[in-house]
C-alpha cells in the first residue's frame, strides 16, 4: 500500500496545522477522516500518518477498497491501521458505501476499541468536500464520524504563509518570482484544486523551463493541469497523464481535455 509513497514524496512532505491536528485526533479517537478538495493532499497526509503510526506504535496497515469488505476483514484488537481512500466516492457519491457505513457504524466502533492491554485498531479515511456535502444529511447522527473530521481546506487549517514558504523551500522554488503573500491572497477567492497540487504544477513548469505567469497557476490551476496532461502524453508518461485526468474529472463538472 505504501509502495507508491515514494521516497521523494516523503522528503517533500510538509508538517502543517492540519497534519498535527489529524495525528492528535487519531490518537485520541482511534479514527480520523481527512476532508478537503482535490489536490489538498488528503491521501499524502493519510499515508504519512500511516507511516508514523506504524513506526511509533508498531501497527500494521490494511487498505480496503470498499466498506463492503470491512466486515470480517479486521479482527478486533489486532493492531491494524485501516486505510480507506475516498470513503464515499471519488467522482460521485457511492450510495452503497454510504449505506454500508451507516449500517456498520456500531461494528466499526467495536473494531476500533482497545482491549485491557491497550491493543486495538485505527481507521484513516479521506473524504472529498463535494462528495461529503451530498451525503452529509444522511450521516448527521453518526457522532464518531462528525467528531473525527479534520477539514484540511477550511479557514482554520488551510495552508498559511509559513507553511507555504516551507512548501516552496522543499520544492526548491524559493528563488522563483512567486510571492507567498500573493498566493495566499489569490487562494482566498478559492478554487477546487489545492495548493500542494499547484506547487507540483509550478515545479514541473520550472523544471521544463517554460515561461509562464506563475501567479496564474494558483488562480487557474485546472488550465495548467490540462497542459500537464499533454506534456505527459508527449513524454510517454501515460500513467501520470491518466491520474491527472481522473483528478480533473473529479472536480466540479467534467473538464474536457483536447490534445
C-alpha positions in Angstrom: 0.0 0.0 0.0 2.8 2.4 0.8 4.9 1.3 -2.2 3.7 4.3 -4.2 4.5 6.7 -1.4 7.9 7.3 -2.9 11.0 8.4 -1.0 10.8 11.7 -3.0 7.3 12.3 -1.7 8.4 11.6 1.9 11.1 14.2 1.6 8.7 16.7 0.3 6.1 16.3 3.0 5.3 19.5 5.0 4.0 19.3 8.5 1.0 21.7 8.8 -1.6 22.6 11.4 -3.9 20.2 9.7 -1.4 17.3 9.8 -0.7 17.9 13.5 -4.4 18.0 14.4 -5.1 14.9 12.3 -2.4 13.0 14.2 -3.8 14.2 17.5 -7.3 13.2 16.6 -6.5 9.6 15.5 -4.5 9.1 18.7 -7.4 10.3 20.9 -10.3 8.8 19.0 -8.6 6.0 17.1 -10.0 7.3 13.8 -9.6 10.4 11.6 -11.5 11.5 8.5 -9.4 13.8 6.3 -11.7 16.1 4.3 -10.8 18.5 1.6 -10.7 19.5 -2.1 -8.8 17.6 -4.9 -5.1 18.4 -4.7 -5.2 19.4 -1.0 -3.0 16.4 -0.1 -5.5 14.2 1.7 -4.1 10.9 0.5 -0.5 12.0 1.0 -1.3 13.1 4.6 -3.1 9.8 5.2 -0.1 7.8 4.1 2.2 10.0 6.2 0.0 9.3 9.3 0.1 5.6 8.4 3.9 5.5 8.4 4.2 7.5 11.6 1.8 5.1 13.5 3.5 2.0 12.0 6.8 3.2 13.3 5.7 4.6 16.6 3.0 2.1 17.6 4.3 -1.0 15.6 0.9 -1.3 13.9 0.3 -3.0 10.5 -1.5 -1.3 7.6 -4.5 -2.6 5.8 -6.0 -0.8 2.8 -9.6 -1.6 2.0 -11.1 -0.6 -1.4 -14.7 -0.8 -0.2 -16.6 -0.6 3.1 -18.4 -3.8 1.9 -15.1 -5.6 2.6 -14.8 -4.2 6.1 -16.9 -6.8 7.9 -14.9 -10.0 8.6 -11.6 -8.5 7.3 -10.5 -6.8 10.5 -10.3 -8.8 13.8 -10.8 -6.9 17.0 -7.7 -5.8 18.9 -5.3 -6.8 16.0 -3.2 -3.6 16.0 -4.2 -2.8 12.4 -4.4 0.7 10.8 -7.3 0.6 8.3 -7.0 2.9 5.3 -10.0 3.9 3.1 -9.3 6.4 0.4 -12.2 8.4 -1.0 -14.6 6.8 1.5 -17.8 7.8 -0.1 -16.6 8.2 -3.7 -14.1 10.0 -5.9 -16.2 11.4 -8.7 -19.7 11.0 -7.4 -21.4 9.7 -4.2 -21.2 5.9 -3.9 -24.6 5.3 -2.3 -23.7 1.7 -1.4 -20.7 3.0 0.6 -22.8 5.5 2.5 -25.3 2.7 3.2 -22.6 0.3 4.4 -21.1 3.0 6.7 -24.5 3.7 8.3 -25.4 0.1 9.0 -21.9 -0.9 10.1 -21.2 2.2 12.3 -21.6 0.2 15.6 -19.4 -2.6 14.3 -16.8 -0.1 13.2 -16.7 1.5 16.7 -16.2 -2.0 18.2 -13.4 -2.8 15.9 -11.6 0.5 16.9 -11.9 -0.1 20.7 -8.9 -1.0 22.8 -8.8 -4.1 25.0 -7.4 -4.2 28.5 -3.8 -4.4 27.1 -4.3 -1.3 25.1 -4.3 -3.2 21.8 -6.8 -2.0 19.2 -7.2 -0.9 15.6 -7.3 2.5 14.0 -9.0 4.0 10.9 -7.9 6.6 8.5 -10.2 7.7 5.7 -10.3 10.5 3.1 -13.4 12.4 2.0 -13.9 14.9 -0.8 -15.7 18.1 0.3 -18.3 18.0 -2.5 -18.9 14.3 -2.1 -19.4 14.6 1.7 -21.7 17.6 1.3 -24.0 15.5 -0.9 -24.4 12.7 1.8 -23.9 14.8 5.0 -27.5 14.8 6.0 -27.7 11.0 6.0 -24.6 10.9 8.2 -25.6 13.6 10.7 -26.4 11.3 13.5 -23.0 9.5 13.5 -21.1 11.3 16.2 -17.8 9.4 15.9 -17.6 10.4 12.3 -18.5 14.1 12.8 -16.2 14.5 15.8 -13.2 12.9 14.0 -13.3 15.0 10.8 -10.3 17.3 10.0 -11.1 19.6 7.1 -7.7 20.5 5.7 -9.3 23.1 3.4 -11.2 25.2 5.9 -10.2 28.6 7.2 -8.7 27.0 10.4 -6.4 24.5 8.5 -5.9 25.9 5.1 -2.2 26.4 4.3 -0.9 29.6 5.8 2.1 31.7 4.8 4.6 29.9 6.9 3.5 26.5 5.7 3.5 27.7 2.1 7.1 29.1 2.5 8.0 25.6 3.6 6.4 24.0 0.6 8.3 26.4 -1.7 11.5 25.6 0.1 11.2 21.8 -0.1 10.3 22.0 -3.8 13.3 24.3 -4.4 11.0 27.2 -5.5 12.2 29.8 -3.0 14.1 31.7 -5.7 11.3 31.9 -8.2 9.3 35.0 -8.6 6.5 33.5 -6.5 5.3 35.7 -3.7 3.8 33.7 -0.8 1.7 36.7 0.2 0.2 37.0 -3.3 -0.5 33.2 -3.5 -2.3 33.4 -0.1 -4.3 36.4 -1.3 -5.2 34.7 -4.5 -6.3 31.5 -2.7 -8.7 33.4 -0.5 -11.0 33.5 -3.5 -10.9 29.7 -3.6 -10.9 27.1 -6.3 -11.2 23.3 -6.5 -7.5 22.5 -6.7 -5.4 22.6 -3.5 -2.1 24.5 -3.0 0.0 21.2 -2.8 -1.2 20.3 -6.3 -0.5 23.8 -7.6 3.0 23.6 -6.1 3.7 20.4 -8.1 2.5 22.1 -11.3 4.8 25.0 -10.6 7.7 22.7 -10.0 7.1 20.8 -13.3 6.8 24.1 -15.2 10.0 25.4 -13.7 11.9 22.2 -14.5 10.7 22.4 -18.1 11.9 26.0 -18.3 8.6 27.0 -19.6 7.9 30.7 -19.2 4.5 31.1 -17.6 2.7 33.6 -15.5 3.3 31.9 -12.2 0.5 33.7 -10.3 -1.9 32.3 -12.9 -1.0 28.8 -11.9 -2.6 29.4 -8.5 -5.5 31.3 -9.8 -6.4 28.9 -12.7 -4.7 25.6 -11.9 -7.1 23.5 -13.9 -5.9 25.1 -17.1 -2.3 24.2 -16.3 -3.3 20.6 -15.3 -4.7 20.2 -18.8 -1.3 21.3 -20.2 0.4 18.8 -17.9 -1.6 16.0 -19.5 -0.4 17.0 -22.9 3.2 17.1 -21.7 2.9 13.7 -20.0 1.4 12.2 -23.2 4.2 13.6 -25.3 6.8 12.2 -22.8 5.1 8.8 -22.8 4.2 9.1 -19.1 0.7 7.8 -19.7 0.1 6.7 -16.2 0.7 10.2 -14.8 -1.5 11.7 -17.5 -4.4 9.4 -16.6 -4.1 10.2 -12.9 -4.2 13.9 -13.7 -7.2 13.4 -15.9 -9.0 11.5 -13.1 -8.3 14.4 -10.8 -9.7 16.8 -13.3 -12.8 14.7 -13.9 -13.3 14.6 -10.1 -13.7 18.4 -9.9 -16.9 20.4 -10.3 -18.2 19.2 -13.7 -16.4 17.2 -16.3 -13.3 19.0 -17.7 -12.9 18.4 -21.5 -9.4 17.6 -22.5 -8.1 18.2 -26.0 -4.8 17.2 -27.4 
